[in-house]
Amino acid sequence: MKSRLGGAAAITATAHKLAVLFYNMLKFGKEYVDAGQDYYEQRYKERMIKNLERRAERFGFQLVQNTQAVGVS
């Protein structure tokens, strides 16, 4: 976050995330469950694909999923 938002905004975003987790634990009695690295990586991949689709559409292109395996020869 720091590289994208800057130091102060990254600290604020992290504090907000912790505050929301703490609030939900207190108000709803929920326990913290770590989603894991795979969950965050999957969300990152989905976000990147969505952004690429938007950019391609803006330039008049359409992304098509490649069904062939790509390997180094």
mmCIF file of the N, C-alpha and C atoms, coordinates in Angstrom:
data_MODEL
# 
_entry.id   MODEL 
# 
loop_
_atom_site.group_PDB 
_atom_site.id 
_atom_site.type_symbol 
_atom_site.label_atom_id 
_atom_site.label_alt_id 
_atom_site.label_comp_id 
_atom_site.label_asym_id 
_atom_site.label_entity_id 
_atom_site.label_seq_id 
_atom_site.pdbx_PDB_ins_code 
_atom_site.Cartn_x 
_atom_site.Cartn_y 
_atom_site.Cartn_z 
_atom_site.occupancy 
_atom_site.B_iso_or_equiv 
_atom_site.pdbx_formal_charge 
_atom_site.auth_seq_id 
_atom_site.auth_comp_id 
_atom_site.auth_asym_id 
_atom_site.auth_atom_id 
_atom_site.pdbx_PDB_model_num 
ATOM 1   N N  . MET A 1 1  ? 0.819   -1.191  0.000   1.00 0.00 ? 1  MET A N  1 
ATOM 2   C CA . MET A 1 1  ? 0.000   0.000   0.000   1.00 0.00 ? 1  MET A CA 1 
ATOM 3   C C  . MET A 1 1  ? 0.860   1.251   0.000   1.00 0.00 ? 1  MET A C  1 
ATOM 4   N N  . LYS A 1 2  ? 1.960   1.166   0.715   1.00 0.00 ? 2  LYS A N  1 
ATOM 5   C CA . LYS A 1 2  ? 2.802   2.346   0.833   1.00 0.00 ? 2  LYS A CA 1 
ATOM 6   C C  . LYS A 1 2  ? 3.302   2.826   -0.528  1.00 0.00 ? 2  LYS A C  1 
ATOM 7   N N  . SER A 1 3  ? 3.643   1.883   -1.409  1.00 0.00 ? 3  SER A N  1 
ATOM 8   C CA . SER A 1 3  ? 4.170   2.292   -2.713  1.00 0.00 ? 3  SER A CA 1 
ATOM 9   C C  . SER A 1 3  ? 3.090   2.932   -3.579  1.00 0.00 ? 3  SER A C  1 
ATOM 10  N N  . ARG A 1 4  ? 1.834   2.511   -3.416  1.00 0.00 ? 4  ARG A N  1 
ATOM 11  C CA . ARG A 1 4  ? 0.746   3.066   -4.227  1.00 0.00 ? 4  ARG A CA 1 
ATOM 12  C C  . ARG A 1 4  ? 0.179   4.342   -3.635  1.00 0.00 ? 4  ARG A C  1 
ATOM 13  N N  . LEU A 1 5  ? 0.013   4.376   -2.299  1.00 0.00 ? 5  LEU A N  1 
ATOM 14  C CA . LEU A 1 5  ? -0.705  5.478   -1.666  1.00 0.00 ? 5  LEU A CA 1 
ATOM 15  C C  . LEU A 1 5  ? 0.188   6.505   -0.987  1.00 0.00 ? 5  LEU A C  1 
ATOM 16  N N  . GLY A 1 6  ? 1.375   6.090   -0.620  1.00 0.00 ? 6  GLY A N  1 
ATOM 17  C CA . GLY A 1 6  ? 2.233   6.956   0.168   1.00 0.00 ? 6  GLY A CA 1 
ATOM 18  C C  . GLY A 1 6  ? 2.168   6.526   1.627   1.00 0.00 ? 6  GLY A C  1 
ATOM 19  N N  . GLY A 1 7  ? 3.111   6.967   2.403   1.00 0.00 ? 7  GLY A N  1 
ATOM 20  C CA . GLY A 1 7  ? 3.238   6.532   3.792   1.00 0.00 ? 7  GLY A CA 1 
ATOM 21  C C  . GLY A 1 7  ? 2.047   6.836   4.675   1.00 0.00 ? 7  GLY A C  1 
ATOM 22  N N  . ALA A 1 8  ? 1.601   8.080   4.677   1.00 0.00 ? 8  ALA A N  1 
ATOM 23  C CA . ALA A 1 8  ? 0.510   8.484   5.567   1.00 0.00 ? 8  ALA A CA 1 
ATOM 24  C C  . ALA A 1 8  ? -0.797  7.783   5.209   1.00 0.00 ? 8  ALA A C  1 
ATOM 25  N N  . ALA A 1 9  ? -1.108  7.696   3.927   1.00 0.00 ? 9  ALA A N  1 
ATOM 26  C CA . ALA A 1 9  ? -2.351  7.054   3.506   1.00 0.00 ? 9  ALA A CA 1 
ATOM 27  C C  . ALA A 1 9  ? -2.323  5.561   3.786   1.00 0.00 ? 9  ALA A C  1 
ATOM 28  N N  . ALA A 1 10 ? -1.153  4.933   3.661   1.00 0.00 ? 10 ALA A N  1 
ATOM 29  C CA . ALA A 1 10 ? -1.030  3.503   3.950   1.00 0.00 ? 10 ALA A CA 1 
ATOM 30  C C  . ALA A 1 10 ? -1.269  3.232   5.427   1.00 0.00 ? 10 ALA A C  1 
ATOM 31  N N  . ILE A 1 11 ? -0.757  4.094   6.276   1.00 0.00 ? 11 ILE A N  1 
ATOM 32  C CA . ILE A 1 11 ? -0.977  3.941   7.719   1.00 0.00 ? 11 ILE A CA 1 
ATOM 33  C C  . ILE A 1 11 ? -2.459  4.113   8.037   1.00 0.00 ? 11 ILE A C  1 
ATOM 34  N N  . THR A 1 12 ? -3.094  5.097   7.439   1.00 0.00 ? 12 THR A N  1 
ATOM 35  C CA . THR A 1 12 ? -4.525  5.326   7.663   1.00 0.00 ? 12 THR A CA 1 
ATOM 36  C C  . THR A 1 12 ? -5.354  4.141   7.173   1.00 0.00 ? 12 THR A C  1 
ATOM 37  N N  . ALA A 1 13 ? -5.017  3.597   6.001   1.00 0.00 ? 13 ALA A N  1 
ATOM 38  C CA . ALA A 1 13 ? -5.755  2.459   5.453   1.00 0.00 ? 13 ALA A CA 1 
ATOM 39  C C  . ALA A 1 13 ? -5.607  1.226   6.340   1.00 0.00 ? 13 ALA A C  1 
ATOM 40  N N  . THR A 1 14 ? -4.406  0.994   6.841   1.00 0.00 ? 14 THR A N  1 
ATOM 41  C CA . THR A 1 14 ? -4.170  -0.147  7.719   1.00 0.00 ? 14 THR A CA 1 
ATOM 42  C C  . THR A 1 14 ? -4.908  0.027   9.040   1.00 0.00 ? 14 THR A C  1 
ATOM 43  N N  . ALA A 1 15 ? -4.892  1.233   9.587   1.00 0.00 ? 15 ALA A N  1 
ATOM 44  C CA . ALA A 1 15 ? -5.614  1.503   10.831  1.00 0.00 ? 15 ALA A CA 1 
ATOM 45  C C  . ALA A 1 15 ? -7.117  1.307   10.630  1.00 0.00 ? 15 ALA A C  1 
ATOM 46  N N  . HIS A 1 16 ? -7.633  1.731   9.489   1.00 0.00 ? 16 HIS A N  1 
ATOM 47  C CA . HIS A 1 16 ? -9.063  1.550   9.191   1.00 0.00 ? 16 HIS A CA 1 
ATOM 48  C C  . HIS A 1 16 ? -9.419  0.078   9.118   1.00 0.00 ? 16 HIS A C  1 
ATOM 49  N N  . LYS A 1 17 ? -8.574  -0.703  8.460   1.00 0.00 ? 17 LYS A N  1 
ATOM 50  C CA . LYS A 1 17 ? -8.836  -2.139  8.341   1.00 0.00 ? 17 LYS A CA 1 
ATOM 51  C C  . LYS A 1 17 ? -8.851  -2.806  9.713   1.00 0.00 ? 17 LYS A C  1 
ATOM 52  N N  . LEU A 1 18 ? -7.902  -2.455  10.552  1.00 0.00 ? 18 LEU A N  1 
ATOM 53  C CA . LEU A 1 18 ? -7.867  -3.006  11.906  1.00 0.00 ? 18 LEU A CA 1 
ATOM 54  C C  . LEU A 1 18 ? -9.081  -2.568  12.721  1.00 0.00 ? 18 LEU A C  1 
ATOM 55  N N  . ALA A 1 19 ? -9.491  -1.322  12.569  1.00 0.00 ? 19 ALA A N  1 
ATOM 56  C CA . ALA A 1 19 ? -10.647 -0.816  13.310  1.00 0.00 ? 19 ALA A CA 1 
ATOM 57  C C  . ALA A 1 19 ? -11.918 -1.553  12.903  1.00 0.00 ? 19 ALA A C  1 
ATOM 58  N N  . VAL A 1 20 ? -12.088 -1.823  11.610  1.00 0.00 ? 20 VAL A N  1 
ATOM 59  C CA . VAL A 1 20 ? -13.266 -2.545  11.139  1.00 0.00 ? 20 VAL A CA 1 
ATOM 60  C C  . VAL A 1 20 ? -13.266 -3.971  11.677  1.00 0.00 ? 20 VAL A C  1 
ATOM 61  N N  . LEU A 1 21 ? -12.116 -4.627  11.655  1.00 0.00 ? 21 LEU A N  1 
ATOM 62  C CA . LEU A 1 21 ? -12.020 -5.983  12.207  1.00 0.00 ? 21 LEU A CA 1 
ATOM 63  C C  . LEU A 1 21 ? -12.380 -5.990  13.695  1.00 0.00 ? 21 LEU A C  1 
ATOM 64  N N  . PHE A 1 22 ? -11.830 -5.053  14.439  1.00 0.00 ? 22 PHE A N  1 
ATOM 65  C CA . PHE A 1 22 ? -12.090 -4.956  15.866  1.00 0.00 ? 22 PHE A CA 1 
ATOM 66  C C  . PHE A 1 22 ? -13.568 -4.678  16.139  1.00 0.00 ? 22 PHE A C  1 
ATOM 67  N N  . TYR A 1 23 ? -14.158 -3.766  15.385  1.00 0.00 ? 23 TYR A N  1 
ATOM 68  C CA . TYR A 1 23 ? -15.565 -3.420  15.543  1.00 0.00 ? 23 TYR A CA 1 
ATOM 69  C C  . TYR A 1 23 ? -16.463 -4.629  15.293  1.00 0.00 ? 23 TYR A C  1 
ATOM 70  N N  . ASN A 1 24 ? -16.192 -5.361  14.218  1.00 0.00 ? 24 ASN A N  1 
ATOM 71  C CA . ASN A 1 24 ? -16.996 -6.541  13.911  1.00 0.00 ? 24 ASN A CA 1 
ATOM 72  C C  . ASN A 1 24 ? -16.855 -7.615  14.987  1.00 0.00 ? 24 ASN A C  1 
ATOM 73  N N  . MET A 1 25 ? -15.669 -7.738  15.547  1.00 0.00 ? 25 MET A N  1 
ATOM 74  C CA . MET A 1 25 ? -15.471 -8.716  16.613  1.00 0.00 ? 25 MET A CA 1 
ATOM 75  C C  . MET A 1 25 ? -16.283 -8.338  17.841  1.00 0.00 ? 25 MET A C  1 
ATOM 76  N N  . LEU A 1 26 ? -16.307 -7.055  18.175  1.00 0.00 ? 26 LEU A N  1 
ATOM 77  C CA . LEU A 1 26 ? -17.041 -6.604  19.365  1.00 0.00 ? 26 LEU A CA 1 
ATOM 78  C C  . LEU A 1 26 ? -18.556 -6.624  19.145  1.00 0.00 ? 26 LEU A C  1 
ATOM 79  N N  . LYS A 1 27 ? -19.002 -6.064  18.041  1.00 0.00 ? 27 LYS A N  1 
ATOM 80  C CA . LYS A 1 27 ? -20.436 -5.917  17.817  1.00 0.00 ? 27 LYS A CA 1 
ATOM 81  C C  . LYS A 1 27 ? -21.133 -7.238  17.511  1.00 0.00 ? 27 LYS A C  1 
ATOM 82  N N  . PHE A 1 28 ? -20.530 -8.057  16.665  1.00 0.00 ? 28 PHE A N  1 
ATOM 83  C CA . PHE A 1 28 ? -21.193 -9.270  16.217  1.00 0.00 ? 28 PHE A CA 1 
ATOM 84  C C  . PHE A 1 28 ? -20.645 -10.539 16.864  1.00 0.00 ? 28 PHE A C  1 
ATOM 85  N N  . GLY A 1 29 ? -19.639 -10.417 17.690  1.00 0.00 ? 29 GLY A N  1 
ATOM 86  C CA . GLY A 1 29 ? -19.057 -11.575 18.356  1.00 0.00 ? 29 GLY A CA 1 
ATOM 87  C C  . GLY A 1 29 ? -18.316 -12.499 17.414  1.00 0.00 ? 29 GLY A C  1 
ATOM 88  N N  . LYS A 1 30 ? -17.911 -11.972 16.273  1.00 0.00 ? 30 LYS A N  1 
ATOM 89  C CA . LYS A 1 30 ? -17.196 -12.782 15.294  1.00 0.00 ? 30 LYS A CA 1 
ATOM 90  C C  . LYS A 1 30 ? -15.733 -12.905 15.699  1.00 0.00 ? 30 LYS A C  1 
ATOM 91  N N  . GLU A 1 31 ? -15.173 -14.050 15.399  1.00 0.00 ? 31 GLU A N  1 
ATOM 92  C CA . GLU A 1 31 ? -13.743 -14.225 15.634  1.00 0.00 ? 31 GLU A CA 1 
ATOM 93  C C  . GLU A 1 31 ? -13.003 -13.906 14.344  1.00 0.00 ? 31 GLU A C  1 
ATOM 94  N N  . TYR A 1 32 ? -11.788 -13.457 14.497  1.00 0.00 ? 32 TYR A N  1 
ATOM 95  C CA . TYR A 1 32 ? -10.970 -13.135 13.332  1.00 0.00 ? 32 TYR A CA 1 
ATOM 96  C C  . TYR A 1 32 ? -10.565 -14.421 12.628  1.00 0.00 ? 32 TYR A C  1 
ATOM 97  N N  . VAL A 1 33 ? -10.777 -14.463 11.329  1.00 0.00 ? 33 VAL A N  1 
ATOM 98  C CA . VAL A 1 33 ? -10.368 -15.605 10.515  1.00 0.00 ? 33 VAL A CA 1 
ATOM 99  C C  . VAL A 1 33 ? -9.474  -15.075 9.408   1.00 0.00 ? 33 VAL A C  1 
ATOM 100 N N  . ASP A 1 34 ? -8.241  -15.527 9.413   1.00 0.00 ? 34 ASP A N  1 
ATOM 101 C CA . ASP A 1 34 ? -7.302  -15.090 8.384   1.00 0.00 ? 34 ASP A CA 1 
ATOM 102 C C  . ASP A 1 34 ? -7.670  -15.749 7.072   1.00 0.00 ? 34 ASP A C  1 
ATOM 103 N N  . ALA A 1 35 ? -7.913  -14.958 6.049   1.00 0.00 ? 35 ALA A N  1 
ATOM 104 C CA . ALA A 1 35 ? -8.321  -15.486 4.750   1.00 0.00 ? 35 ALA A CA 1 
ATOM 105 C C  . ALA A 1 35 ? -7.186  -16.224 4.057   1.00 0.00 ? 35 ALA A C  1 
ATOM 106 N N  . GLY A 1 36 ? -5.974  -15.912 4.408   1.00 0.00 ? 36 GLY A N  1 
ATOM 107 C CA . GLY A 1 36 ? -4.826  -16.587 3.814   1.00 0.00 ? 36 GLY A CA 1 
ATOM 108 C C  . GLY A 1 36 ? -4.287  -15.868 2.594   1.00 0.00 ? 36 GLY A C  1 
ATOM 109 N N  . GLN A 1 37 ? -3.065  -16.209 2.256   1.00 0.00 ? 37 GLN A N  1 
ATOM 110 C CA . GLN A 1 37 ? -2.375  -15.573 1.140   1.00 0.00 ? 37 GLN A CA 1 
ATOM 111 C C  . GLN A 1 37 ? -3.050  -15.889 -0.193  1.00 0.00 ? 37 GLN A C  1 
ATOM 112 N N  . ASP A 1 38 ? -3.537  -17.119 -0.351  1.00 0.00 ? 38 ASP A N  1 
ATOM 113 C CA . ASP A 1 38 ? -4.176  -17.512 -1.613  1.00 0.00 ? 38 ASP A CA 1 
ATOM 114 C C  . ASP A 1 38 ? -5.394  -16.656 -1.923  1.00 0.00 ? 38 ASP A C  1 
ATOM 115 N N  . TYR A 1 39 ? -6.180  -16.336 -0.898  1.00 0.00 ? 39 TYR A N  1 
ATOM 116 C CA . TYR A 1 39 ? -7.369  -15.500 -1.071  1.00 0.00 ? 39 TYR A CA 1 
ATOM 117 C C  . TYR A 1 39 ? -6.986  -14.118 -1.612  1.00 0.00 ? 39 TYR A C  1 
ATOM 118 N N  . TYR A 1 40 ? -5.961  -13.517 -1.013  1.00 0.00 ? 40 TYR A N  1 
ATOM 119 C CA . TYR A 1 40 ? -5.549  -12.183 -1.447  1.00 0.00 ? 40 TYR A CA 1 
ATOM 120 C C  . TYR A 1 40 ? -4.926  -12.214 -2.840  1.00 0.00 ? 40 TYR A C  1 
ATOM 121 N N  . GLU A 1 41 ? -4.185  -13.276 -3.140  1.00 0.00 ? 41 GLU A N  1 
ATOM 122 C CA . GLU A 1 41 ? -3.603  -13.390 -4.475  1.00 0.00 ? 41 GLU A CA 1 
ATOM 123 C C  . GLU A 1 41 ? -4.686  -13.570 -5.529  1.00 0.00 ? 41 GLU A C  1 
ATOM 124 N N  . GLN A 1 42 ? -5.727  -14.347 -5.225  1.00 0.00 ? 42 GLN A N  1 
ATOM 125 C CA . GLN A 1 42 ? -6.835  -14.539 -6.165  1.00 0.00 ? 42 GLN A CA 1 
ATOM 126 C C  . GLN A 1 42 ? -7.567  -13.227 -6.417  1.00 0.00 ? 42 GLN A C  1 
ATOM 127 N N  . ARG A 1 43 ? -7.823  -12.469 -5.339  1.00 0.00 ? 43 ARG A N  1 
ATOM 128 C CA . ARG A 1 43 ? -8.495  -11.173 -5.503  1.00 0.00 ? 43 ARG A CA 1 
ATOM 129 C C  . ARG A 1 43 ? -7.642  -10.213 -6.318  1.00 0.00 ? 43 ARG A C  1 
ATOM 130 N N  . TYR A 1 44 ? -6.319  -10.242 -6.103  1.00 0.00 ? 44 TYR A N  1 
ATOM 131 C CA . TYR A 1 44 ? -5.411  -9.385  -6.859  1.00 0.00 ? 44 TYR A CA 1 
ATOM 132 C C  . TYR A 1 44 ? -5.476  -9.743  -8.347  1.00 0.00 ? 44 TYR A C  1 
ATOM 133 N N  . LYS A 1 45 ? -5.453  -11.051 -8.652  1.00 0.00 ? 45 LYS A N  1 
ATOM 134 C CA . LYS A 1 45 ? -5.519  -11.503 -10.038 1.00 0.00 ? 45 LYS A CA 1 
ATOM 135 C C  . LYS A 1 45 ? -6.822  -11.064 -10.691 1.00 0.00 ? 45 LYS A C  1 
ATOM 136 N N  . GLU A 1 46 ? -7.943  -11.211 -9.972  1.00 0.00 ? 46 GLU A N  1 
ATOM 137 C CA . GLU A 1 46 ? -9.238  -10.792 -10.515 1.00 0.00 ? 46 GLU A CA 1 
ATOM 138 C C  . GLU A 1 46 ? -9.273  -9.295  -10.778 1.00 0.00 ? 46 GLU A C  1 
ATOM 139 N N  . ARG A 1 47 ? -8.700  -8.514  -9.863  1.00 0.00 ? 47 ARG A N  1 
ATOM 140 C CA . ARG A 1 47 ? -8.650  -7.061  -10.034 1.00 0.00 ? 47 ARG A CA 1 
ATOM 141 C C  . ARG A 1 47 ? -7.816  -6.685  -11.249 1.00 0.00 ? 47 ARG A C  1 
ATOM 142 N N  . MET A 1 48 ? -6.669  -7.359  -11.433 1.00 0.00 ? 48 MET A N  1 
ATOM 143 C CA . MET A 1 48 ? -5.799  -7.053  -12.566 1.00 0.00 ? 48 MET A CA 1 
ATOM 144 C C  . MET A 1 48 ? -6.500  -7.387  -13.884 1.00 0.00 ? 48 MET A C  1 
ATOM 145 N N  . ILE A 1 49 ? -7.189  -8.512  -13.945 1.00 0.00 ? 49 ILE A N  1 
ATOM 146 C CA . ILE A 1 49 ? -7.896  -8.894  -15.168 1.00 0.00 ? 49 ILE A CA 1 
ATOM 147 C C  . ILE A 1 49 ? -8.999  -7.890  -15.479 1.00 0.00 ? 49 ILE A C  1 
ATOM 148 N N  . LYS A 1 50 ? -9.736  -7.482  -14.449 1.00 0.00 ? 50 LYS A N  1 
ATOM 149 C CA . LYS A 1 50 ? -10.814 -6.509  -14.653 1.00 0.00 ? 50 LYS A CA 1 
ATOM 150 C C  . LYS A 1 50 ? -10.257 -5.180  -15.162 1.00 0.00 ? 50 LYS A C  1 
ATOM 151 N N  . ASN A 1 51 ? -9.145  -4.744  -14.601 1.00 0.00 ? 51 ASN A N  1 
ATOM 152 C CA . ASN A 1 51 ? -8.519  -3.493  -15.047 1.00 0.00 ? 51 ASN A CA 1 
ATOM 153 C C  . ASN A 1 51 ? -8.019  -3.613  -16.487 1.00 0.00 ? 51 ASN A C  1 
ATOM 154 N N  . LEU A 1 52 ? -7.423  -4.754  -16.827 1.00 0.00 ? 52 LEU A N  1 
ATOM 155 C CA . LEU A 1 52 ? -6.955  -4.962  -18.206 1.00 0.00 ? 52 LEU A CA 1 
ATOM 156 C C  . LEU A 1 52 ? -8.114  -4.954  -19.187 1.00 0.00 ? 52 LEU A C  1 
ATOM 157 N N  . GLU A 1 53 ? -9.239  -5.573  -18.803 1.00 0.00 ? 53 GLU A N  1 
ATOM 158 C CA . GLU A 1 53 ? -10.406 -5.578  -19.680 1.00 0.00 ? 53 GLU A CA 1 
ATOM 159 C C  . GLU A 1 53 ? -10.920 -4.166  -19.917 1.00 0.00 ? 53 GLU A C  1 
ATOM 160 N N  . ARG A 1 54 ? -10.956 -3.361  -18.858 1.00 0.00 ? 54 ARG A N  1 
ATOM 161 C CA . ARG A 1 54 ? -11.402 -1.964  -18.996 1.00 0.00 ? 54 ARG A CA 1 
ATOM 162 C C  . ARG A 1 54 ? -10.481 -1.179  -19.910 1.00 0.00 ? 54 ARG A C  1 
ATOM 163 N N  . ARG A 1 55 ? -9.171  -1.354  -19.735 1.00 0.00 ? 55 ARG A N  1 
ATOM 164 C CA . ARG A 1 55 ? -8.209  -0.622  -20.559 1.00 0.00 ? 55 ARG A CA 1 
ATOM 165 C C  . ARG A 1 55 ? -8.292  -1.050  -22.009 1.00 0.00 ? 55 ARG A C  1 
ATOM 166 N N  . ALA A 1 56 ? -8.432  -2.358  -22.235 1.00 0.00 ? 56 ALA A N  1 
ATOM 167 C CA . ALA A 1 56 ? -8.546  -2.863  -23.608 1.00 0.00 ? 56 ALA A CA 1 
ATOM 168 C C  . ALA A 1 56 ? -9.794  -2.306  -24.272 1.00 0.00 ? 56 ALA A C  1 
ATOM 169 N N  . GLU A 1 57 ? -10.903 -2.274  -23.537 1.00 0.00 ? 57 GLU A N  1 
ATOM 170 C CA . GLU A 1 57 ? -12.155 -1.743  -24.087 1.00 0.00 ? 57 GLU A CA 1 
ATOM 171 C C  . GLU A 1 57 ? -12.018 -0.270  -24.446 1.00 0.00 ? 57 GLU A C  1 
ATOM 172 N N  . ARG A 1 58 ? -11.298 0.457   -23.618 1.00 0.00 ? 58 ARG A N  1 
ATOM 173 C CA . ARG A 1 58 ? -11.092 1.880   -23.874 1.00 0.00 ? 58 ARG A CA 1 
ATOM 174 C C  . ARG A 1 58 ? -10.338 2.115   -25.189 1.00 0.00 ? 58 ARG A C  1 
ATOM 175 N N  . PHE A 1 59 ? -9.450  1.163   -25.537 1.00 0.00 ? 59 PHE A N  1 
ATOM 176 C CA . PHE A 1 59 ? -8.685  1.286   -26.775 1.00 0.00 ? 59 PHE A CA 1 
ATOM 177 C C  . PHE A 1 59 ? -9.334  0.548   -27.943 1.00 0.00 ? 59 PHE A C  1 
ATOM 178 N N  . GLY A 1 60 ? -10.510 -0.016  -27.712 1.00 0.00 ? 60 GLY A N  1 
ATOM 179 C CA . GLY A 1 60 ? -11.222 -0.686  -28.785 1.00 0.00 ? 60 GLY A CA 1 
ATOM 180 C C  . GLY A 1 60 ? -10.838 -2.142  -28.984 1.00 0.00 ? 60 GLY A C  1 
ATOM 181 N N  . PHE A 1 61 ? -10.224 -2.753  -27.983 1.00 0.00 ? 61 PHE A N  1 
ATOM 182 C CA . PHE A 1 61 ? -9.831  -4.151  -28.068 1.00 0.00 ? 61 PHE A CA 1 
ATOM 183 C C  . PHE A 1 61 ? -10.706 -4.989  -27.150 1.00 0.00 ? 61 PHE A C  1 
ATOM 184 N N  . GLN A 1 62 ? -10.614 -6.298  -27.324 1.00 0.00 ? 62 GLN A N  1 
ATOM 185 C CA . GLN A 1 62 ? -11.337 -7.215  -26.459 1.00 0.00 ? 62 GLN A CA 1 
ATOM 186 C C  . GLN A 1 62 ? -10.364 -8.311  -26.031 1.00 0.00 ? 62 GLN A C  1 
ATOM 187 N N  . LEU A 1 63 ? -10.285 -8.605  -24.737 1.00 0.00 ? 63 LEU A N  1 
ATOM 188 C CA . LEU A 1 63 ? -9.420  -9.655  -24.253 1.00 0.00 ? 63 LEU A CA 1 
ATOM 189 C C  . LEU A 1 63 ? -10.088 -11.006 -24.443 1.00 0.00 ? 63 LEU A C  1 
ATOM 190 N N  . VAL A 1 64 ? -9.306  -11.976 -24.875 1.00 0.00 ? 64 VAL A N  1 
ATOM 191 C CA . VAL A 1 64 ? -9.799  -13.331 -25.075 1.00 0.00 ? 64 VAL A CA 1 
ATOM 192 C C  . VAL A 1 64 ? -8.881  -14.257 -24.282 1.00 0.00 ? 64 VAL A C  1 
ATOM 193 N N  . GLN A 1 65 ? -9.483  -15.184 -23.533 1.00 0.00 ? 65 GLN A N  1 
ATOM 194 C CA . GLN A 1 65 ? -8.696  -16.091 -22.717 1.00 0.00 ? 65 GLN A CA 1 
ATOM 195 C C  . GLN A 1 65 ? -7.966  -17.083 -23.605 1.00 0.00 ? 65 GLN A C  1 
ATOM 196 N N  . ASN A 1 66 ? -6.683  -17.285 -23.329 1.00 0.00 ? 66 ASN A N  1 
ATOM 197 C CA . ASN A 1 66 ? -5.860  -18.208 -24.079 1.00 0.00 ? 66 ASN A CA 1 
ATOM 198 C C  . ASN A 1 66 ? -6.082  -19.623 -23.534 1.00 0.00 ? 66 ASN A C  1 
ATOM 199 N N  . THR A 1 67 ? -6.468  -20.554 -24.396 1.00 0.00 ? 67 THR A N  1 
ATOM 200 C CA . THR A 1 67 ? -6.731  -21.915 -23.951 1.00 0.00 ? 67 THR A CA 1 
ATOM 201 C C  . THR A 1 67 ? -5.518  -22.819 -24.119 1.00 0.00 ? 67 THR A C  1 
ATOM 202 N N  . GLN A 1 68 ? -4.504  -22.356 -24.810 1.00 0.00 ? 68 GLN A N  1 
ATOM 203 C CA . GLN A 1 68 ? -3.285  -23.149 -25.003 1.00 0.00 ? 68 GLN A CA 1 
ATOM 204 C C  . GLN A 1 68 ? -2.300  -22.862 -23.895 1.00 0.00 ? 68 GLN A C  1 
ATOM 205 N N  . ALA A 1 69 ? -1.593  -23.895 -23.497 1.00 0.00 ? 69 ALA A N  1 
ATOM 206 C CA . ALA A 1 69 ? -0.562  -23.729 -22.475 1.00 0.00 ? 69 ALA A CA 1 
ATOM 207 C C  . ALA A 1 69 ? 0.604   -22.965 -23.084 1.00 0.00 ? 69 ALA A C  1 
ATOM 208 N N  . VAL A 1 70 ? 1.134   -22.027 -22.322 1.00 0.00 ? 70 VAL A N  1 
ATOM 209 C CA . VAL A 1 70 ? 2.251   -21.234 -22.782 1.00 0.00 ? 70 VAL A CA 1 
ATOM 210 C C  . VAL A 1 70 ? 3.500   -21.748 -22.067 1.00 0.00 ? 70 VAL A C  1 
ATOM 211 N N  . GLY A 1 71 ? 4.477   -22.172 -22.839 1.00 0.00 ? 71 GLY A N  1 
ATOM 212 C CA . GLY A 1 71 ? 5.694   -22.694 -22.252 1.00 0.00 ? 71 GLY A CA 1 
ATOM 213 C C  . GLY A 1 71 ? 6.910   -22.113 -22.927 1.00 0.00 ? 71 GLY A C  1 
ATOM 214 N N  . VAL A 1 72 ? 8.022   -22.249 -22.265 1.00 0.00 ? 72 VAL A N  1 
ATOM 215 C CA . VAL A 1 72 ? 9.283   -21.750 -22.822 1.00 0.00 ? 72 VAL A CA 1 
ATOM 216 C C  . VAL A 1 72 ? 9.956   -22.909 -23.526 1.00 0.00 ? 72 VAL A C  1 
ATOM 217 N N  . SER A 1 73 ? 10.333  -22.704 -24.775 1.00 0.00 ? 73 SER A N  1 
ATOM 218 C CA . SER A 1 73 ? 10.975  -23.781 -25.558 1.00 0.00 ? 73 SER A CA 1 
ATOM 219 C C  . SER A 1 73 ? 12.469  -23.596 -25.585 1.00 0.00 ? 73 SER A C  1 
# 
